[in-house]
Amino acid sequence: MLVAGTLRGQQTFKAGWKTYTAGSIIHEYIYNYTHADSVRLSLADSIITYIATDSSVTMTEAVRGRDNNVYKTINYFSPKRQLLKTEDYKDGNLLEANEWRYDDKNRKICHIRTNALNSNVYKKTYDYSADKKTGESVTSECSYFNGKIEFYTKMYYDKEGQKIKEVRMNDNNKDVIHVENYTYGENGKVKERSVYFPEFKITKKFDEPAGNVPSKCYGIKPVGTAERVHPASKVPYITRVIARNKAMLQDPGCREFEYTFTNNVNCVITIATTKVNNGRTVRYRFKEKV
C-alpha cells in the first residue's frame, strides 16, 4: 500500500504496511523546451519524493506527461546509506522488485531483479580482484536467469576507476563471446568502443558522440540570483536562468551539453540536450524541509 498524507500536521507516507514521517520532500519537474526568440517550456513529467526522517526509506510518485497512470518507487536503505531494495508500482500494482547485497567493504556482491508480471528472476553475483602488476582492478560477474547461469563477464578498471575492457564468456566461463575495449575523450566519457568477436575473428568499432563533446559543454554553475525559490514560481524562475545563460546554451561548439545550476541550498536546475531529435530538457528540483 502506497499512500501520502498528513498526521497531526506532519507529512507522512506509507511503504508496505508501515507509515513513515517525511523529513523532507523533493519536488521535481521535467520540461521540454525550445529557445528561439523566447523560451517555451512544456511539462513532460512531474515527480515528488518523500524522504523519511532517518533517510531509511524514500517514496517517489511520478506522473508522466499525458499518461494517466501513477508510477511509484519505494527505496529502502541500510544505515550506511546502501540501497538495499526497490519496488516499482503502477497504479498500486507491483511491477518489479530489485534487491542488493554488499560485502564488509561496501562492495556490491549480489543483485536480484524480479519481474512481478511474469515471475522471471534475474540475478547477478560479483567478485573482486586486483592485478598486482598493472594495478588494474577486475570485477567478475555471473548472470543468472531463473536460477540458470546465462553468461560470465569480467570488467577491467584502471587505477582511476575507468572501465577499460570487458570480456563476455558463455555459461562455461571459458569460451569468449566478445572482448570490448573503451577509449575516452577529454571530458571523461567513452568516445569509442572496439569489440572483437573471436568466433568470426573480426573487430568492429563504434563511435560514441558524447565522448567527443568538449569539456566546456558540461559543468556545475551557480544559479546567479539571490531571489527566493519556490515551486509555485518555478516557470518564470527557470526562464530567467535560461535567459541569463543564453549565449552558453546556444554555443555552436556544444551540440551536446549538460549544465547544472544550483543555489547550494534547496534548488537544482539541470539543462541538457537529448538524443531524440536534438531536443532539450530542463529538470527542476526543489527540496522542501517539513
C-alpha positions as CSV (number, residue, x, y, z in Angstrom):
1,M,0.0,0.0,0.0
2,L,1.4,3.4,-1.1
3,V,-0.2,6.5,0.4
4,A,0.9,10.0,1.3
5,G,-0.9,12.2,3.8
6,T,-0.7,14.2,7.0
7,L,-0.9,13.1,10.6
8,R,-1.1,15.8,13.3
9,G,0.3,18.3,11.0
10,Q,3.2,16.1,9.9
11,Q,3.6,14.9,6.3
12,T,3.6,11.0,6.2
13,F,3.8,8.3,3.6
14,K,3.2,4.6,3.6
15,A,5.6,2.0,2.2
16,G,4.3,-1.6,2.5
17,W,2.4,-1.7,5.8
18,K,4.4,0.9,7.6
19,T,3.9,4.6,7.9
20,Y,6.9,6.9,7.8
21,T,7.2,10.6,8.7
22,A,8.7,12.7,6.0
23,G,11.7,14.8,7.0
24,S,11.9,16.4,3.6
25,I,10.2,16.4,0.2
26,I,11.8,16.8,-3.2
27,H,9.6,18.4,-5.9
28,E,10.8,17.7,-9.4
29,Y,9.5,18.9,-12.8
30,I,10.9,17.9,-16.2
31,Y,10.2,20.2,-19.2
32,N,10.9,20.1,-22.9
33,Y,12.0,23.5,-24.1
34,T,12.8,25.5,-27.2
35,H,14.8,28.7,-27.3
36,A,14.4,30.9,-30.3
37,D,13.3,34.4,-29.8
38,S,11.8,33.4,-26.5
39,V,11.8,30.4,-24.1
40,R,9.0,28.0,-24.4
41,L,8.6,25.2,-21.8
42,S,6.2,22.2,-22.0
43,L,5.8,20.0,-18.9
44,A,6.8,16.3,-19.7
45,D,6.9,14.8,-16.2
46,S,6.3,15.7,-12.6
47,I,7.8,13.8,-9.7
48,I,7.5,14.1,-5.9
49,T,9.8,12.2,-3.5
50,Y,9.2,11.8,0.2
51,I,12.3,11.1,2.4
52,A,11.8,9.5,5.8
53,T,13.3,11.5,8.8
54,D,16.0,8.9,9.2
55,S,16.6,8.6,5.4
56,S,16.0,4.9,5.6
57,V,13.1,4.9,3.1
58,T,12.1,7.1,0.2
59,M,8.9,7.0,-1.9
60,T,8.8,8.6,-5.4
61,E,5.5,9.3,-7.1
62,A,5.6,10.2,-10.8
63,V,3.1,11.4,-13.4
64,R,4.4,11.0,-17.0
65,G,3.1,13.6,-19.4
66,R,-0.4,12.6,-20.7
67,D,-0.2,9.2,-19.1
68,N,-3.0,9.0,-16.6
69,N,-1.3,6.2,-14.6
70,V,0.6,6.9,-11.4
71,Y,4.1,5.3,-11.1
72,K,5.6,4.9,-7.6
73,T,9.1,3.7,-6.5
74,I,10.0,2.7,-2.9
75,N,13.7,2.7,-2.0
76,Y,15.0,1.1,1.2
77,F,18.4,2.0,2.5
78,S,20.8,0.5,5.1
79,P,22.2,2.6,8.0
80,K,25.3,3.0,5.8
81,R,23.1,4.5,3.0
82,Q,23.5,1.5,0.8
83,L,20.5,0.8,-1.4
84,L,19.0,-2.5,-0.3
85,K,15.8,-2.8,-2.1
86,T,13.5,-1.0,-4.6
87,E,9.9,-1.7,-5.5
88,D,8.3,-0.2,-8.7
89,Y,4.5,0.1,-8.9
90,K,2.0,1.2,-11.5
91,D,-1.4,2.3,-10.0
92,G,-0.6,0.4,-6.9
93,N,0.3,-2.8,-8.7
94,L,3.9,-4.2,-8.2
95,L,5.8,-4.3,-11.5
96,E,9.3,-5.1,-10.4
97,A,11.5,-5.5,-7.3
98,N,15.3,-5.2,-7.0
99,E,17.5,-6.3,-4.1
100,W,21.2,-5.7,-3.4
101,R,23.7,-7.2,-1.0
102,Y,27.1,-5.9,-0.1
103,D,30.3,-7.2,1.5
104,D,32.1,-5.7,4.5
105,K,34.0,-3.3,2.2
106,N,30.7,-1.9,0.9
107,R,31.1,-3.5,-2.5
108,K,28.1,-4.9,-4.3
109,I,28.1,-8.7,-4.3
110,C,24.6,-9.6,-5.4
111,H,21.7,-8.0,-7.4
112,I,18.4,-9.8,-7.8
113,R,15.7,-8.4,-10.1
114,T,12.2,-9.9,-10.0
115,N,9.6,-9.2,-12.7
116,A,6.3,-9.3,-10.8
117,L,4.3,-9.6,-14.0
118,N,5.8,-12.9,-15.3
119,S,7.7,-14.1,-12.2
120,N,11.1,-14.1,-14.1
121,V,14.1,-13.7,-11.8
122,Y,17.4,-12.2,-13.0
123,K,20.4,-12.5,-10.7
124,K,24.0,-11.2,-10.8
125,T,26.8,-12.0,-8.4
126,Y,30.1,-10.2,-8.2
127,D,33.6,-11.0,-7.1
128,Y,36.6,-8.6,-6.9
129,S,40.3,-9.0,-7.6
130,A,43.3,-6.9,-8.5
131,D,46.2,-7.2,-10.9
132,K,49.3,-6.5,-8.9
133,K,51.5,-5.9,-12.0
134,T,49.3,-3.3,-13.8
135,G,47.3,-2.0,-10.8
136,E,44.1,-2.7,-12.6
137,S,41.0,-3.9,-10.7
138,V,38.8,-6.7,-12.0
139,T,35.1,-7.3,-11.3
140,S,33.8,-10.7,-12.2
141,E,30.1,-11.0,-12.8
142,C,28.0,-14.1,-13.1
143,S,24.5,-13.7,-14.6
144,Y,21.5,-16.0,-14.0
145,F,18.1,-16.3,-15.5
146,N,15.5,-18.2,-13.3
147,G,18.3,-19.9,-11.5
148,K,20.3,-21.0,-14.6
149,I,23.7,-19.4,-15.5
150,E,23.5,-17.4,-18.7
151,F,27.0,-15.9,-19.1
152,Y,30.0,-14.6,-17.3
153,T,31.6,-11.1,-17.6
154,K,35.0,-9.7,-16.5
155,M,35.3,-5.9,-16.3
156,Y,38.7,-4.3,-16.0
157,Y,39.2,-0.8,-14.5
158,D,42.4,1.3,-14.5
159,K,43.8,3.0,-11.4
160,E,41.5,5.9,-11.8
161,G,38.5,3.6,-11.8
162,Q,37.7,4.0,-15.5
163,K,36.3,0.9,-17.2
164,I,38.8,0.0,-19.9
165,K,37.8,-3.5,-21.0
166,E,35.0,-6.0,-20.8
167,V,35.3,-9.7,-21.6
168,R,32.0,-11.7,-22.0
169,M,32.1,-15.5,-21.8
170,N,29.4,-18.1,-22.2
171,D,27.9,-20.3,-19.4
172,N,31.0,-22.5,-19.2
173,N,33.1,-19.5,-18.2
174,K,35.7,-20.4,-20.8
175,D,34.6,-19.6,-24.4
176,V,34.9,-15.9,-25.1
177,I,31.8,-14.3,-26.8
178,H,33.4,-10.9,-27.3
179,V,36.1,-8.5,-25.9
180,E,35.1,-4.9,-25.7
181,N,37.7,-2.1,-25.2
182,Y,36.9,1.6,-24.4
183,T,38.6,4.8,-25.4
184,Y,37.8,8.0,-23.5
185,G,37.6,11.6,-24.6
186,E,38.9,14.7,-22.7
187,N,35.6,15.0,-21.0
188,G,35.9,11.6,-19.4
189,K,33.2,10.0,-21.4
190,V,33.6,7.0,-23.8
191,K,34.3,8.2,-27.3
192,E,34.9,4.8,-29.0
193,R,34.1,1.1,-28.3
194,S,36.1,-1.5,-30.0
195,V,34.5,-5.0,-30.0
196,Y,36.4,-8.2,-31.0
197,F,34.4,-11.3,-31.8
198,P,36.7,-14.4,-31.6
199,E,34.3,-16.8,-33.3
200,F,34.4,-14.6,-36.5
201,K,37.9,-13.1,-35.9
202,I,36.6,-9.6,-36.6
203,T,36.7,-6.3,-34.8
204,K,34.0,-3.7,-35.0
205,K,34.4,-0.1,-33.9
206,F,31.6,2.1,-32.7
207,D,31.9,5.9,-32.2
208,E,30.2,7.4,-29.1
209,P,29.4,11.1,-29.8
210,A,29.3,12.0,-26.1
211,G,33.0,11.3,-25.8
212,N,33.8,13.9,-28.5
213,V,32.0,16.8,-26.8
214,P,34.4,19.4,-25.3
215,S,34.7,19.6,-21.6
216,K,33.3,23.1,-21.6
217,C,29.9,21.7,-22.5
218,Y,29.4,20.1,-19.1
219,G,29.6,21.7,-15.7
220,I,28.0,22.8,-12.4
221,K,27.4,26.5,-12.0
222,P,25.8,28.9,-9.6
223,V,22.2,29.9,-10.3
224,G,23.4,33.5,-10.3
225,T,20.4,35.1,-8.5
226,A,19.5,35.6,-4.8
227,E,15.7,35.6,-5.5
228,R,13.5,33.4,-3.4
229,V,12.9,29.9,-4.8
230,H,9.6,28.1,-4.6
231,P,7.8,25.5,-6.9
232,A,4.8,27.9,-7.3
233,S,7.1,30.3,-9.3
234,K,9.2,27.7,-11.0
235,V,8.5,28.5,-14.6
236,P,9.4,32.3,-14.5
237,Y,12.5,31.3,-12.4
238,I,13.6,28.7,-14.9
239,T,13.0,31.2,-17.8
240,R,15.2,33.8,-16.1
241,V,18.0,31.2,-15.6
242,I,17.9,30.2,-19.2
243,A,17.8,33.8,-20.4
244,R,20.9,34.7,-18.3
245,N,22.8,31.8,-19.9
246,K,21.5,32.2,-23.4
247,A,25.0,32.5,-25.0
248,M,26.3,29.4,-23.3
249,L,23.2,27.3,-24.1
250,Q,23.4,28.3,-27.8
251,D,27.2,27.8,-28.2
252,P,27.6,26.2,-31.6
253,G,30.6,24.3,-30.2
254,C,28.3,22.3,-27.9
255,R,26.0,20.2,-30.0
256,E,25.5,18.2,-26.8
257,F,25.7,19.7,-23.3
258,E,24.6,19.3,-19.7
259,Y,24.8,22.2,-17.3
260,T,23.6,22.1,-13.7
261,F,22.7,25.3,-11.9
262,T,22.4,25.3,-8.1
263,N,21.9,27.8,-5.3
264,N,23.6,25.2,-3.0
265,V,20.6,25.3,-0.6
266,N,17.4,23.8,-2.0
267,C,17.2,24.2,-5.7
268,V,18.9,22.5,-8.7
269,I,18.2,23.1,-12.3
270,T,19.7,20.8,-15.0
271,I,19.6,21.8,-18.6
272,A,20.7,19.3,-21.2
273,T,20.3,18.1,-24.7
274,T,18.5,14.8,-25.5
275,K,19.3,12.0,-28.0
276,V,15.9,12.4,-29.7
277,N,15.7,15.0,-32.5
278,N,18.4,17.1,-30.8
279,G,15.8,18.2,-28.2
280,R,16.5,19.9,-24.9
281,T,15.1,19.3,-21.4
282,V,15.1,21.2,-18.1
283,R,14.9,19.3,-14.8
284,Y,13.9,21.5,-11.9
285,R,14.4,20.0,-8.3
286,F,13.3,21.8,-5.2
287,K,14.0,20.3,-1.7
288,E,11.4,21.2,1.0
289,K,12.0,20.7,4.7
290,V,8.9,19.6,6.6
